[in-house]
Amino acid sequence: MSTTTTTTPLLRRNRWLPASIKLKTTLFSELSGAVGDLGTYIPIVLALSLVNNLNLTTTLVFTSLYNIVTGLLFGLPMPVQPMKSIAAVAISASPPLTIAQISAAGLSVAAVLLVLGATGLMSVLYRYLPLPVVRGVQLSQGLTFAFSAVKYIRYDQDLAKSKSGPPRPWLALDGVAVALAAVLFLVLTTGAGDDPPPPQQEEEENKVRVRRRLRVLSTIPAALIVFLFGLVLCFVRDPSIFGDLRFGPSKISVVKITWEDFKVGFVSAAIPQIPLSILNSVIAVCKLSGDLFPEREASAMHVSVSVGLMNFVGCWFGAMPCCHGAGGLAGQYRFGGRSGASVVFLGIAKLVLALVFGNSLGRILGEFPIGILGVLLLFAGIELAMAARDMNTKQESFVMLVCAAVSLTGSSAALGFFVGILLYLFLKLRELECGGFPFGFCSSKTTNSSLQEEEHASLIA
C-alpha cells in the first residue's frame, strides 16, 4: 500500500508528458541536472564570442532546439556541447578562424558522422571496440575536465587566450574561498553521486535516521542553487550590467561559406575534431549511457546521426558546432538528471534568454564567476572518470591506464585510442594457443609435444 501511495502523485504529474521526458525523480532534481554541463558550455561559448565574434543569439537558439529535440528523442539527459577541438583551434589560430571557417569545420565533421551513422559503420565500430580502450578514453577525458576545473578554481582565466593568469585571491567575489564553499556544499548535498539507499525491512534506528537524512539531502537541487548563486554574483560584481542589457534577439542570417573556408576549416579544425567526436561524442557517450541507464542505452547509430543532423542545420547559420559529450552526460547525471526532461528544461531556458536578451547576454556571461564554473566542471569530470572503475582484471586496467596516459600526455584522444588498440591486440596475441602465436613459439610448442608423444609411444612398445 505504501508503494502505491508514494508513486501515485508522481504518476499523476507525469500523465500528460511524453514518455521520453516523464520525470524519473523530482522536478528539482531534473532542474539541477540541467545545469550540470554548463562548466564546459559557458567558457567555450564566451571565448568564441569574444575572439571569433560568435553570434550568441544564433548559438543559443539552435542549441536550445538541439536540447529539446534530443531530450524528446533519447529520453536521457543527453547533453549538447561545443566541439572542443574546433573551438580550441578557432581561438588559438593566428589569425583566429572566421565564423564561416568554423561553420565549414562543423559541417565537415557532421558529414563524416552522418555517413558513419547512416551506413551502420558506427554501430559496428561501437560493437567491437574493446571496453578497456573506451574506458581509457573516458578516464582521460574526465581527468582533463578535472585538471581544467582546478585551474579555473585556483587561477584567473583569460578565456580569449585560453591561458591561466595569476592565482586567485582567497577573499573575493570570485575567490578561492567562494569556490571551495561551493565544493563543500555540493559534497554535503550530493555526496559521491550515489542514489539514496533503498529502505530495508529490518534496520537499526540510527541507520534509518541516516537514510532519511541522505534522502532529504538528495532532493536539494544543489547544482541549480550553486549556478543561481553565481548568477547573483555577476550583478554584485558589476551592477552596470543592468544598464548594458538590451531586450530582443539579434538578427539570425545564413553564413556565406566559400570553398576556401571549407579548405581551411577542414584541414585546421575538422581533422583533429573527427576522431574526438567519434570517440567521445558517440562511442564514450553510448557506453556511459549504458552504464548509467542499462535499460535505456543510446544507439551509436542514432547518436552519430543526431550529431550530423544538428550541425547540418545550425552551422549554415553560424551556430557553434556541437556534439553529444560523455562529460556533459556525466555532469547532468551527477547533479540529478535522470530523463530527457532535464535537457528540455535547459533548452527552454536557453531559448527564453536568447529571445529576451540576445547578444547582450554576453555581458552577463563575461562576469560569471569562473571559479563556480570550475566547481561544476570538476564534479562532471570526476563522474566521467569514475566510469572506469569497472575494470576487474589487471590486464584490463593496464590497457585502460596506458590509453589514458598517452591521451593525457599527448593531448590527443585519438593517439591514446590507437595505442590502446595496439596494446590490446598484442596482449590477445600473446594468449593465442597456436596457429597465430608469434616468433615460432607455437611451432616449437607443437614440435615439443609431438616429440613427447613419440617418446611415450616408444616406451609403451
Disulfide bonds with the S-S distance in Angstrom:
none
